[in-house]
Amino acid sequence: MARSTEPTATNTHPNGSAPPTAAVARTVARHPRPLGGDTARQRDANGISLSAMILNNTDGAAQHLSMRRKPDWIRAKVPGGDGYHRLKAIINEHRLHTVCEEATCPNIGECWSRGTATIMILGEICTRSCGFCNVKTGKPLPPDLDEPRRVAESLALMDLKHVVITCVDRDDLPDGGAAIWAETIRRTHEACPDMSVEALIGDFKGDPDALQVVIDSQPEILAHNMESVKRMHPAVRPQARYDRSLEVLRRIKDAGLVSKTGIMVGIGERDDEVLALMDDIRSIADTDIFTIGQYLQPTRNHLPIDRWVTPAQFDVFRDEGLARGFQVVESGPLVRSSYHAEEQAERLSPDRKAVVEGMNNLINSAKRN
């Protein structure tokens, strides 16, 4: 992978020219050089070249990658309505972060209007710089030790049957934030005894002790996203490792928890690579739940969309996943890891009913155990 000279957050360009334009300043403020290091740094062999995609915003003229027009089947609802504003008020009052807002999720209007949000803990600044993600990267503030209490109290007000909690990566912390994770899950179970908890975690840099701390808090579902196929990892997740993520999923399953993972498509992978990824997940980690959604480029400075995957192909992916033994496969253009996690089966199409009934069976089994 070719390396580029990264823009720096200074008042002048490295070559001594005029100060950066407003566009360059916004880019640098949103995505500064991450604490995790050079986004091109990796240990695995290069499987893809980004030479044609490199931006050089230090020459006085901001460059941007083009953003492709969305097809007719990619449509999201505009946020609004009483349910949306009620949930937003609760989130603001308790000073919570949501991945819905930070990652510019296309389903925020639909989910929030139903009173569902994915809570993001450990702050809003990530120490990694994944090529697809719109969460800010940089040096985070120290963790808020009162956050578990505030999250639990706010969730009690939302009166949900199921909640998804996720986080930024905190490679700056010795345990990667595992202690905060465990305390948040325990307090949420205490405050909301009738609600199931789904935790979407990072890889803790492969630290098995940190992962075990979260496992011991016993969320009903413990998820870790693969995000993309093996060949694409150096571009999509430059500070993660394909094999390391598979090991996280294997440990979750071996611990007896309901395990879950998800990927994006349309970012440069081939269909046969998606099927190979499914085979790896099933053979190595025996994961229960698998989600597949269309990659949507958050800004012009993120990895470009390679293709729009059709609804028919998402149906093929769902059938292939079920045939390989996943108990639940959620596959569709706007599917995200937490999308429709709580929706009731009687309101859904036959395919959606099967998904939710499968999710409910897994959650109920986890609660009994």
C-alpha positions in Angstrom: 0.0 0.0 0.0 1.4 3.4 -0.9 1.9 5.9 1.8 0.9 9.5 1.6 2.0 12.6 3.4 -0.7 13.3 6.0 -2.0 16.8 6.5 -1.1 18.3 9.9 -3.3 20.6 12.0 -0.9 23.6 11.8 -1.5 27.2 10.7 0.7 26.7 7.6 1.4 24.0 5.1 4.6 22.0 5.4 6.0 23.7 2.3 5.4 27.2 3.9 2.5 28.2 1.7 -0.7 29.9 2.7 -2.9 28.6 5.6 -5.2 25.7 4.6 -8.5 26.3 3.1 -11.7 25.9 5.2 -12.3 22.6 3.5 -8.9 21.3 4.4 -9.3 22.6 8.0 -12.6 20.8 8.4 -11.1 17.5 7.1 -8.2 17.7 9.5 -10.4 18.6 12.4 -12.7 15.6 11.7 -10.0 13.1 11.0 -6.7 14.1 12.5 -3.7 11.7 12.7 -5.1 9.0 15.0 -3.6 7.9 18.3 -3.5 4.4 16.9 -0.8 5.5 14.4 -0.3 5.7 10.6 -3.4 4.4 8.9 -1.2 2.7 6.3 0.8 0.8 8.9 0.1 -2.9 8.9 1.7 -6.3 9.4 -0.3 -8.4 7.0 0.6 -8.7 3.3 -1.0 -6.1 1.1 -4.0 -7.4 -0.7 -5.1 -4.1 -2.3 -3.6 -0.9 -3.5 -5.0 2.5 -2.6 -2.6 4.5 -4.8 -5.5 5.8 -7.0 -7.5 6.9 -3.9 -4.8 8.9 -2.0 -5.8 12.5 -1.2 -3.3 15.3 -1.0 -4.8 18.1 0.9 -1.5 19.9 1.6 -1.0 21.7 -1.7 -3.5 24.5 -1.1 -6.5 22.9 -3.0 -8.6 20.3 -1.2 -9.1 17.1 -3.1 -12.1 14.8 -2.6 -13.2 11.4 -3.7 -16.4 11.4 -5.7 -19.7 10.2 -4.1 -21.9 8.0 -6.2 -25.6 8.7 -6.6 -27.7 6.3 -4.6 -30.0 3.8 -6.4 -33.8 3.8 -5.9 -33.7 1.0 -3.3 -31.5 3.1 -0.9 -34.0 5.3 0.8 -34.0 6.4 4.4 -36.7 8.3 6.4 -36.1 11.9 7.4 -35.8 12.2 11.2 -38.9 13.5 13.0 -42.0 12.8 15.0 -42.8 12.6 18.6 -40.9 9.3 19.2 -37.8 10.7 17.6 -37.8 14.0 19.7 -38.6 12.1 22.9 -35.7 9.8 22.5 -33.4 12.7 21.5 -34.4 14.6 24.6 -33.5 11.6 26.9 -30.1 11.1 25.1 -29.3 14.8 25.4 -30.4 15.0 29.1 -28.1 12.1 30.1 -25.2 13.3 28.0 -25.1 10.0 26.0 -23.4 9.4 22.7 -25.1 7.3 20.0 -23.5 5.5 17.1 -26.7 6.6 15.2 -25.5 10.2 15.2 -21.7 9.7 15.3 -21.6 7.3 12.4 -24.4 9.1 10.4 -26.6 6.0 10.3 -29.2 6.1 7.5 -31.8 4.5 9.8 -31.8 7.1 12.6 -35.2 8.6 11.7 -36.9 5.2 11.5 -35.2 3.7 14.6 -35.5 6.8 16.9 -39.2 7.3 16.0 -39.7 3.7 17.4 -37.8 4.6 20.5 -34.7 2.6 19.6 -31.1 3.8 19.6 -27.7 2.2 19.8 -25.8 3.7 22.7 -22.1 4.4 22.3 -20.0 4.3 25.4 -16.4 5.3 26.2 -16.7 8.7 24.6 -17.0 10.0 21.0 -13.4 9.9 19.8 -11.9 6.7 18.5 -8.2 5.8 18.6 -8.5 4.0 15.3 -9.1 5.4 11.8 -11.1 2.9 9.8 -11.6 3.9 6.1 -15.4 3.5 6.3 -16.3 5.1 9.6 -17.4 8.6 10.3 -16.7 8.6 14.1 -14.0 11.1 14.9 -10.5 9.8 15.4 -7.8 11.3 17.7 -6.8 11.3 21.3 -9.8 10.7 23.5 -10.6 12.2 26.9 -10.2 10.0 30.0 -13.1 7.7 30.5 -16.1 8.9 32.4 -16.4 6.5 35.4 -20.0 7.7 36.0 -21.1 6.7 32.5 -22.4 3.2 33.4 -24.8 4.7 35.9 -26.1 7.3 33.4 -26.5 4.8 30.6 -28.5 2.4 32.9 -30.8 5.2 34.2 -31.5 6.5 30.7 -32.3 3.0 29.4 -34.7 2.5 32.2 -36.6 5.6 31.0 -36.7 4.3 27.4 -38.7 1.1 28.4 -37.2 -1.2 25.7 -37.2 -5.0 25.4 -33.8 -5.0 23.8 -30.9 -2.6 23.6 -27.7 -2.4 21.7 -24.6 -0.8 23.3 -21.4 -0.2 21.3 -18.2 1.8 21.8 -15.3 3.6 20.2 -12.0 1.7 20.2 -9.9 2.8 23.2 -6.4 1.6 22.5 -5.1 4.2 24.9 -6.5 2.4 27.9 -4.7 -0.6 29.4 -7.8 -2.8 29.3 -9.3 -1.2 26.2 -12.3 0.0 28.3 -13.3 -3.5 29.4 -14.0 -2.5 33.0 -16.3 0.3 31.9 -18.0 -2.2 29.5 -18.6 -4.7 32.2 -20.0 -2.1 34.7 -22.3 -0.7 32.1 -23.8 -4.1 31.3 -24.2 -5.1 35.0 -25.9 -1.8 35.9 -28.2 -2.0 32.8 -29.3 -5.5 33.8 -30.0 -4.2 37.4 -31.9 -1.2 36.2 -33.8 -3.0 33.3 -34.3 -6.6 34.4 -36.8 -7.3 31.6 -34.6 -5.9 28.9 -32.0 -8.0 27.0 -28.6 -6.4 26.3 -26.6 -6.7 23.1 -23.0 -5.5 23.4 -21.1 -4.7 20.2 -17.4 -4.6 21.2 -14.0 -4.0 19.6 -11.1 -6.5 19.6 -9.2 -5.2 22.7 -6.1 -5.6 20.6 -6.4 -9.3 21.1 -6.1 -9.2 24.9 -8.0 -12.3 26.1 -8.2 -11.0 29.7 -9.9 -7.8 28.7 -12.4 -9.8 26.6 -13.1 -12.1 29.5 -14.0 -9.2 31.7 -16.8 -8.3 29.3 -17.8 -12.0 28.8 -18.2 -12.3 32.6 -20.8 -9.5 32.6 -23.1 -11.8 30.6 -24.8 -9.7 27.9 -27.5 -11.7 26.2 -25.7 -11.1 22.8 -22.0 -10.3 22.4 -21.1 -9.0 19.0 -17.9 -8.1 17.2 -18.0 -7.0 13.6 -15.7 -8.4 10.9 -16.7 -5.4 8.7 -15.2 -6.8 5.4 -13.5 -9.7 3.7 -9.9 -10.7 4.4 -8.4 -9.0 1.3 -10.0 -5.7 2.1 -8.9 -5.5 5.7 -5.8 -3.3 5.1 -7.9 -0.6 3.6 -11.1 -1.0 5.6 -9.7 -1.8 9.1 -6.0 -0.8 9.0 -5.5 -1.2 12.7 -7.4 -4.4 13.1 -6.6 -8.0 12.0 -8.8 -10.4 10.2 -7.6 -13.5 12.2 -7.7 -11.6 15.5 -11.4 -10.7 14.9 -12.2 -14.4 14.2 -10.4 -15.3 17.4 -12.6 -12.8 19.4 -15.7 -14.4 17.9 -14.4 -17.9 18.7 -13.8 -17.0 22.3 -17.3 -15.5 22.6 -18.9 -18.7 21.3 -16.7 -20.9 23.5 -17.9 -18.9 26.5 -21.5 -20.0 25.8 -22.8 -16.6 24.8 -24.9 -15.8 21.8 -22.4 -14.5 19.2 -22.9 -12.1 16.4 -21.0 -10.4 13.6 -21.6 -8.2 10.6 -20.0 -7.0 7.4 -20.6 -4.3 4.7 -20.6 -5.0 1.0 -20.1 -2.7 -2.0 -16.7 -1.5 -0.7 -14.5 -3.5 -3.1 -15.1 -7.2 -2.2 -16.3 -9.9 -4.6 -19.3 -12.1 -4.0 -17.1 -15.2 -3.7 -15.0 -13.5 -1.0 -18.2 -12.9 1.0 -19.0 -16.6 0.8 -15.4 -17.4 1.8 -15.8 -15.1 4.8 -19.0 -16.9 5.8 -17.1 -20.2 5.7 -14.3 -18.8 7.9 -16.7 -17.5 10.5 -18.7 -20.7 10.6 -15.7 -23.1 10.7 -13.5 -21.1 13.1 -16.0 -19.3 15.3 -19.4 -21.0 14.9 -21.1 -17.6 15.1 -24.9 -17.5 15.6 -26.0 -14.3 13.9 -24.7 -12.7 10.8 -25.7 -9.3 9.3 -24.9 -7.9 5.8 -25.6 -4.3 4.7 -24.6 -1.9 1.9 -21.6 0.3 2.6 -22.5 4.0 2.3 -19.7 6.5 2.0 -20.1 8.9 4.9 -18.0 11.8 3.3 -15.9 12.5 0.3 -12.8 11.7 2.4 -13.8 8.1 3.1 -13.3 5.0 1.0 -15.4 5.2 -2.2 -18.4 2.9 -3.0 -17.3 0.3 -5.5 -20.8 -1.0 -6.3 -24.4 -0.9 -5.3 -25.4 -4.5 -4.3 -28.9 -5.3 -5.4 -31.7 -6.5 -3.2 -31.7 -9.7 -5.1 -28.0 -10.3 -4.3 -28.7 -9.6 -0.6 -31.4 -12.3 -0.8 -28.7 -14.7 -2.2 -26.4 -13.8 0.7 -29.1 -14.5 3.2 -29.9 -17.9 1.7 -26.1 -18.8 1.5 -25.7 -17.8 5.2 -28.6 -19.9 6.4 -27.4 -22.8 4.3 -24.0 -22.6 6.1 -25.6 -22.9 9.5 -26.0 -19.3 10.8 -29.1 -19.3 13.0 -30.1 -15.8 12.0 -29.0 -13.9 8.9 -30.1 -10.2 8.4 -29.3 -9.2 4.9 -30.4 -6.0 3.0 -29.2 -2.7 1.7 -29.9 -0.7 4.8 -29.2 -3.4 7.4 -26.8 -2.4 10.1 -25.6 -4.4 13.0 -28.3 -3.2 15.4 -31.1 -2.5 12.8 -34.5 -3.9 13.7 -33.0 -5.7 16.7 -36.1 -5.2 18.7 -38.9 -5.3 16.1 -41.9 -7.5 16.7 -42.4 -10.5 14.4 -46.1 -10.0 13.8 -45.4 -6.7 12.0 -42.9 -8.1 9.5 -42.7 -9.8 6.2 -42.1 -13.6 6.2 -38.4 -13.1 5.8 -38.3 -10.5 8.6 -40.4 -12.7 10.9 -37.9 -15.5 10.5 -35.1 -13.1 11.5 -36.8 -11.7 14.6 -38.2 -15.1 15.7 -34.7 -16.5 15.5 -33.3 -13.5 17.4 -35.9 -13.9 20.1 -35.2 -17.6 20.5 -31.5 -17.0 20.9 -32.1 -14.2 23.5 -34.6 -16.2 25.5 -32.2 -19.1 25.5 -29.4 -16.8 26.8 -31.6 -15.5 29.5 -32.5 -19.0 30.7 -28.8 -19.9 30.8 
